[in-house]
Amino acid sequence: MRTMKGEVVLNIPAEKAWEMYRNNEIISKINPEMLAGAEYIEGDGGPGSLRLFKLGPAVHGYVRESTEQIEKVETGRSITYRVIEGELRNMYDPYRVTFSFTPVSGQEGEKCIAEWKAEFEPLSPATPPPEKARDAALGFLESFEKFQLC
């Protein structure tokens, strides 16, 4: 299985970033150009839940929506899900993503490292690594800080 990672440092506490990511109402308002909506279509956000992400016009040419099954949750720290429906599922199988929020040492209440990690297997040798997905995810995570300031 192949992997790809990326991270950004946010000027908000890890706990706040975690809450923002897990709350469908908040995450849908952070950057509507990138993420137009999120909803749990099954479950409450724990393992086995299904979450639908409807992506906004900024990433619409690449992926419109994605249905993800949550596999693992480390409360306050990370969430791992597997894409089970959508354009990414048509390019990779499996396609598993982990978002994690870790306090910056010595600045626990002020900053965190937000990390995106994908494990994937292209369905075709011509399918490129999910660099657009990584860049979009990291750009979206950077929006957390701007939203927080509003």
C-alpha positions in Angstrom: 0.0 0.0 0.0 1.2 3.5 -0.8 1.2 6.4 1.6 1.3 10.2 1.3 1.3 12.8 4.1 1.1 16.5 4.7 0.8 18.8 7.7 0.2 22.4 8.6 0.8 24.3 11.9 -2.3 26.1 13.1 -2.5 28.9 15.6 -5.3 27.3 17.5 -5.3 24.6 20.2 -5.6 20.9 19.1 -8.8 20.5 21.1 -10.5 23.3 19.2 -9.3 22.1 15.8 -10.6 18.6 16.7 -14.0 20.0 17.7 -14.2 22.0 14.5 -13.5 18.9 12.4 -16.0 16.7 14.1 -18.9 19.1 14.1 -20.8 19.0 10.8 -22.4 22.4 11.3 -19.0 24.1 12.0 -17.0 22.2 9.4 -19.6 23.2 6.7 -19.0 26.9 7.4 -15.2 27.0 7.6 -14.6 27.3 3.9 -17.8 26.6 1.8 -15.7 27.0 -1.4 -13.9 23.8 -0.5 -16.5 22.0 1.7 -20.1 22.8 1.0 -21.6 20.4 3.6 -21.0 17.4 5.9 -23.5 15.1 7.5 -23.5 11.8 9.2 -25.8 9.6 7.1 -25.4 6.7 9.5 -24.2 6.7 13.1 -23.0 9.5 15.4 -19.4 9.9 14.3 -18.0 6.8 16.0 -16.4 3.8 14.3 -18.8 2.3 11.7 -20.5 5.7 11.0 -20.9 6.9 7.5 -20.2 10.6 6.8 -21.0 12.4 3.5 -18.8 15.3 2.4 -20.2 17.5 -0.4 -17.3 19.5 -1.8 -17.5 23.1 -2.9 -16.7 24.7 -6.3 -13.0 25.1 -5.5 -12.4 21.4 -5.6 -15.5 20.4 -7.7 -13.5 19.6 -10.8 -11.7 16.9 -8.9 -14.1 15.4 -6.5 -17.8 16.3 -5.9 -18.6 14.2 -2.9 -17.3 11.4 -0.9 -18.9 9.0 1.5 -16.6 7.8 4.2 -16.9 5.0 6.7 -15.2 5.9 10.0 -12.8 3.1 11.1 -11.0 4.5 14.1 -11.4 7.5 16.5 -8.8 8.5 19.0 -11.0 11.2 20.8 -9.4 14.6 20.7 -6.6 13.4 18.5 -7.3 11.6 15.3 -9.9 10.0 13.0 -9.4 7.4 10.3 -11.9 6.8 7.6 -12.1 4.7 4.4 -13.7 6.2 1.3 -16.5 3.9 0.2 -18.2 6.0 -2.5 -17.3 8.9 -4.7 -14.7 9.9 -7.3 -11.8 9.0 -5.1 -13.2 5.4 -4.7 -13.2 5.2 -8.5 -9.5 5.9 -8.6 -8.2 4.1 -5.5 -9.1 1.0 -3.5 -8.5 1.2 -0.7 -8.3 4.9 0.0 -7.9 5.5 3.7 -7.3 8.9 5.3 -6.3 9.9 8.8 -6.7 13.5 10.1 -4.8 14.2 13.4 -4.5 17.2 15.6 -1.4 17.3 17.9 -0.5 20.1 20.3 2.8 21.8 19.6 5.2 21.0 22.4 5.4 23.9 24.8 2.5 25.7 23.1 -0.3 23.2 23.9 -3.0 25.7 24.4 -2.0 27.9 21.5 -0.9 25.8 18.5 -1.3 22.4 16.9 0.0 20.4 14.0 -2.9 19.3 11.8 -1.8 16.2 9.7 -3.4 14.5 6.7 -2.2 11.0 5.8 -3.5 8.8 3.1 -3.0 5.1 2.4 -4.1 4.1 -1.0 -3.8 1.8 -3.9 -4.4 3.1 -7.5 -6.9 1.1 -9.5 -4.9 1.8 -12.6 -1.1 2.2 -13.2 -1.9 5.5 -14.9 -3.7 6.9 -11.8 -1.4 9.5 -10.1 -0.9 9.7 -6.4 -3.7 11.8 -4.7 -1.6 15.0 -4.6 -4.7 17.2 -5.4 -6.6 15.6 -2.5 -3.6 16.2 -0.2 -3.3 19.9 -1.3 -7.0 20.4 -0.9 -7.1 18.9 2.5 -4.2 20.9 3.7 -5.6 24.1 2.3 -8.9 23.3 4.0 -7.1 22.7 7.3 -5.4 26.1 7.0 -8.9 27.6 6.8 -9.6 26.5 10.4 -7.3 29.3 11.7 -9.0 32.0 9.6 -12.5 30.8 10.6 -11.4 30.8 14.2 -10.5 34.5 13.9 -13.9 35.5 12.6 
